[in-house]
Amino acid sequence: LWPVSLERQSLASALSALARDIEQLYGITVNVHAEGFVAESGHAAHHLFRIAQEAIHNAIKHGQARLIDVRVEQVPPRAMLSVVADGAPLDLHRARTSDGMGLLGMRLRAEALGGEFSIEPLPAGGSEVCVTWTPRAAA
């Protein structure tokens, strides 16, 4: 279950490959902004990749997103992964009371990084998934 692209590439490259695959499969636009970001470990990169993958999947499935922006950046001492998608407005009540494993999995992965997970509706529709954490190298 380890993403093969992470075996050979950086997190930024793996996310870019995921974006290309999503664009080809669904005909939507996925922008990745992660240049220069280096995950502190392979496990951290794996968790971040899977969070982004699930957030993108949810944006397409539940929000009918047509444009998704994935951003990974570090503003010392914290780092942040955000996935912003257009589409249908996010129903926070439905998202928080869902018995699906997607949101729980993203939350658990964020906690494994020692971070915080949030999902919020955007004023113009769509949603933002955000994970912030302090990389262990910076702790």
Disulfide bonds with the S-S distance in Angstrom:
none
